[in-house]
Amino acid sequence: MEIPPGTMIEVRLMNKHTLRGRLGEVTNEGFSLQTAQGNKVETQKIAFTEVKSLKNVGETTGKKVGKGVIYGLAIFGVLILIMTIVLLAKAGSD
């Protein structure tokens, strides 16, 4: 499984802690995890030997639905604009 850098991930460690953040640089020994702490972004290095499991959490379903609604409304707005321009052009030529 290949996860590109910048992807939101959840890491479960052997010591039963769970971390969430963005995947940073990956090396043969481990990877870096970027987490937001208030206004700062902290980067911590995690060795593969410390990791129990790792999963891609990506975007939530709510964010995907929200983007779909926004894109749908944008397309609808463009169609209304085109129809208005066509109707005004026809009215002007009559």
Secondary structure in CASP SS format (residue, H / E / C, confidence):
PFRMAT SS
TARGET T0000
AUTHOR 0000-0000-0000
METHOD secondary structure of the structure
MODEL  1
M C 1.00
E C 1.00
I C 1.00
P C 1.00
P C 1.00
G C 1.00
T C 1.00
M E 1.00
I E 1.00
E E 1.00
V E 1.00
R E 1.00
L E 1.00
M C 1.00
N C 1.00
K C 1.00
H C 1.00
T E 1.00
L E 1.00
R E 1.00
G E 1.00
R E 1.00
L E 1.00
G E 1.00
E E 1.00
V E 1.00
T C 1.00
N C 1.00
E C 1.00
G E 1.00
F E 1.00
S E 1.00
L E 1.00
Q E 1.00
T E 1.00
A E 1.00
Q E 1.00
G C 1.00
N C 1.00
K E 1.00
V E 1.00
E E 1.00
T E 1.00
Q E 1.00
K E 1.00
I E 1.00
A E 1.00
F H 1.00
T H 1.00
E H 1.00
V E 1.00
K E 1.00
S E 1.00
L E 1.00
K E 1.00
N E 1.00
V C 1.00
G C 1.00
E C 1.00
T C 1.00
T H 1.00
G H 1.00
K H 1.00
K H 1.00
V H 1.00
G H 1.00
K H 1.00
G H 1.00
V H 1.00
I H 1.00
Y H 1.00
G H 1.00
L H 1.00
A H 1.00
I H 1.00
F H 1.00
G H 1.00
V H 1.00
L H 1.00
I H 1.00
L H 1.00
I H 1.00
M H 1.00
T H 1.00
I H 1.00
V H 1.00
L H 1.00
L H 1.00
A H 1.00
K H 1.00
A H 1.00
G H 1.00
S H 1.00
D C 1.00
END
